[in-house]
Amino acid sequence: MDYKSTAKAIKALKIQGASKIALSAVASLNNCKTDKERKVAIKLLSEARPTEPCLRNSLKFFSLKDSSLKDIQNYFKDSKQKIAKYGSRRINVGSTIFSHCHSSTVMDIIKTAKNKKIKVHNTETRPFFQGRITAKELAKAGIKVTHYVDSAARLAIKGADIMLIGCDAITSDGFIVNKIGSEMFAEIANSYEIPVYVCTLSWKFDGRTRFGFDESLESRFTREVWARPPKNVKVSNVVFEKIRPQLITGIISEFGITTVEGFLDLVKDTNPWIF
């Protein structure tokens, strides 16, 4: 698929998941015939989703490091295997896990811990119901899932032992950006002393935020929530929100399990090219 079609598919959510988005974008660059066209493609692809630093970092790595698509694929594969192994060790036998939205990284952790007789509570995640993807995938893997409407998340969390969520971006001051509702759910988990772990690749870090740029929080078409609302009704369809670092127990990444501060230090030391 060429870069224009790829950018359009990313915008329309036909390609979802940070790794899939990044790999699809990088693969589309192979169809560029000149350096000028490649620069245009990188700009278009980088802007396809505002809250996707993994996409921007992958395009940057591909350009600056003279790397191949295979190099990036290997990085994602190796990192996800490490995260699944490290994360599964934090799940005790018989635990109930709460998760919101859909994260392939969280899925890998839960499936790796499958033999520990675990259960999952998850939310539907409106308006696109990504939580159903999570529920179907885990059920297919033989894991018992209780699926809750978003407004019943307090009950889902109260009955859990650990909260695992994915991540769309991390800022230089330690804020985690994830699907709308995530901070509220983290606050609820903290009120019940349930640990909250963010599961992520280090390439989700947005190096631009170190230099004063704010992380964009995407809003989508209001018709996705309500196609024809009555007069005087304003619809909000904010997709992401920031989670305060104080609410996060730890970050599970390819570096291991660290505090938010420890993770940021490791990113700076390991991936200086991101900045």
Helices and strands as residue ranges (DSSP letters): H 3-11, H 18-28, G 29-31, H 35-46, H 53-64, H 69-88, E 96-99, H 104-112, G 114-116, E 119-123, H 130-140, E 144-148, G 150-152, H 153-158, E 162-165, E 169-170, E 176-179, H 182-191, E 196-199, G 202-204, G 207-211, G 222-224, E 240-243, G 245-247, E 250-253, E 256-258, H 260-270, G 272-274
